[in-house]
Amino acid sequence: MSSKPITVFIVDDHPLFRQGLHSIFKDEPDFEVIGEAGTGREAVAQYLTHQPDVIVMDIQMPELDGIEATAVIRKYFPLARIVILTTYEGGSHALRAIKAGAAGYMLKSKVRKDLLDVIRAVHAGEQCIMPVVAVAVTAHLGHGEPLTSRELQVIELAAVGKTNRLIGVQLGISEATVSTHMRNVLAKMGANDRTHAVVLALDRGLIDFRKSAT
């Protein structure tokens, strides 16, 4: 007598990547993919309909990112089991995902090798954070006081080369206020200058250069 397969719901904004995930489950009798979505908002809307055993969720998506979607789903369905996928090893995203209620967090580059085992572990009630990510989280915890949302906005805009004046214009604040935020960023991150702060922010996963450039 075979046991019931683990039902999986796939969330990623790239159709080819979703297709690749489908191929991983195709020949696995203990898994059943019961649906997919292309945005975090779609995932939230469809969760009630499908109620899968495990959601596999990309972190970078339009409308609502994977961490935000995880937080919403877990708010209404505390027992939901969600595995976050990312291309970043930085500890900041991982911390946000864990705080949002993700049960698993792993790199996209490892999905063919480790995804099935991670899902099995998460379905069994375990929390599964890949070692390389766990190391990054541990390192991130030693980086002192976290940046505020405004400070993150400032360093994101600095990352694409905007001056303090242009950052102020975009955020609707004075150039002097931007300078104050930048000084706070340098102090909190232990950075020598704004370029160093940008490098550290990217390395720690605090900002996404692709998102900043849009």
URURPE-V243656 format. One record per pair of residues at least 24 apart in sequence whose C-alpha atoms are under 8 Angstrom apart, sorted by sequence separation. I is the first residue (numbers start at 1). J is the second residue. If there is no record, write none. Layout:
BEGIN
I;J
I;J
END
This chain:
BEGIN
5;29
6;30
7;31
8;32
9;33
12;36
13;37
14;38
39;63
40;64
103;127
104;128
105;129
106;130
154;178
5;30
6;31
7;32
8;33
9;34
10;35
11;36
12;37
13;38
39;64
40;65
44;69
55;80
57;82
59;84
103;128
104;129
105;130
4;30
5;31
6;32
7;33
8;34
9;35
10;36
11;37
12;38
13;39
39;65
40;66
43;69
47;73
54;80
55;81
56;82
57;83
58;84
59;85
60;86
74;100
103;129
3;30
5;32
7;34
8;35
9;36
10;37
11;38
12;39
53;80
54;81
55;82
56;83
57;84
58;85
59;86
70;97
74;101
106;133
154;181
155;182
11;39
40;68
41;69
44;72
53;81
54;82
55;83
56;84
57;85
58;86
105;133
154;182
11;40
40;69
44;73
54;83
56;85
67;96
71;100
67;97
70;100
71;101
151;181
155;185
70;101
150;181
151;182
11;43
68;100
70;102
67;100
151;184
151;185
67;102
83;119
158;194
159;195
147;185
83;122
94;133
159;198
82;122
158;198
9;50
81;122
147;188
81;123
91;133
95;137
146;188
155;197
156;198
9;52
89;132
90;133
91;134
94;137
145;188
155;198
8;52
11;55
89;133
91;135
144;188
7;52
8;53
9;54
10;55
11;56
12;57
13;58
91;136
92;137
143;188
144;189
7;53
8;54
9;55
10;56
11;57
12;58
90;136
91;137
143;189
155;201
6;53
7;54
8;55
9;56
10;57
11;58
89;136
90;137
91;138
6;54
8;56
13;61
91;139
92;140
12;61
13;62
91;140
160;209
90;140
159;209
156;207
155;207
156;208
160;212
156;209
159;212
160;213
152;206
152;207
157;212
156;212
140;204
54;119
54;122
136;204
54;123
53;123
24;112
92;204
93;205
90;203
91;204
92;205
93;206
90;204
91;205
92;206
89;204
90;205
89;205
90;206
6;123
88;205
END
